[in-house]
């Protein structure tokens, strides 16, 4: 998402309650399982999640021509 989109979009309370919070909780649970299966330190899981976040941010930069939210 570009800065322009980021400033215009914000989730509704319904989206927060029904989509965002459950998704974040589910993601945390899934990555806790990965940590257990891999027997890796929490820092490695954090690195995995940062890589995912970086991919989303990089895609936003390459698509600055426009987005669906603006």
C-alpha angles and dihedrals in degrees: 000000000000122000088256090056093042091057093048101044126070128158122253120239088252092054091048093050100039104031116012102045094043091046092051092047091048092048092050091050092048093050091046086057090050090052090051094047093045094041087220131148119265089247090068091053089049089052091052091051092047090053090054091049091048090054091054092048093048091051090051091053093050092050098049089126088090144305141217094256098061 
